[in-house]
Amino acid sequence: MAKETEGFESKLESAKKVLETLMNPEITLQESLKAYEQGMSELATAQKMLEEAEIKINEIKSKQ
């Protein structure tokens, strides 16, 4: 479980770094597109992790 949490935290941190990159006024269009794609991928993975955690929580609750 700790590894999943670290993975989730890591995905959020990576997405924050991408946002900082996108806020740089000197970034090229090509770089911004690449950063945006990476950020969206990180957020999608983090969202999937949250959904999986929610399913596990619901399973635990239903067993009680």
Residue pairs with C-beta under 8 A, 6 or more apart in sequence:
4 49
4 53
7 49
8 46
8 49
8 50
11 42
11 43
11 45
11 46
11 49
12 42
12 46
14 38
14 39
14 42
15 39
15 42
15 43
15 46
18 35
18 36
18 38
18 39
18 42
19 39
21 27
21 31
21 32
21 35
22 32
22 35
22 36
22 39
27 35
